[in-house]
């Protein structure tokens, strides 16, 4: 349960913002095609067709245990054609996130490589969807958990994966990120998307 008392203003503002861009799209070059942008947000984002259209969202990762979600057919009637990947998981410290991560981040990576903008969302855009985006950065950008969390936190100030998800992500880092000074594992897939540079 998220407590709203004593939250810093930047966190409250982030929670009131349906979605934030985490990774920008890349321009095409002679060596690679353009890639899509990665967004992180809340349930309210998918209820706003104008917002989805303005960000050219083409794919959704829905990290929810809700029995009902707006269908992609409903969006299509409004001219917004979406692909959807659903991950049914509760925002609970006992929820086992790790078995779902590889298939989910590979799906995200596939869509981004095809130039499609992807929105990962849960109910509030705080814990579940943030954990998936952090896992994506660890898997495809060779980032540590701490570095990936810091990047996502700078983009969306309200992110806070629950402690169970944090443990799963730290285990995920050990699984996919090679130790310092070692060569990259041959089975690791490197993304051609890049996080936005940090502004100082």
Order of alpha helices (4+ residues) and beta strands (2+ residues): alpha-beta-beta-alpha-alpha-beta-alpha-beta-alpha-beta-alpha-alpha-alpha
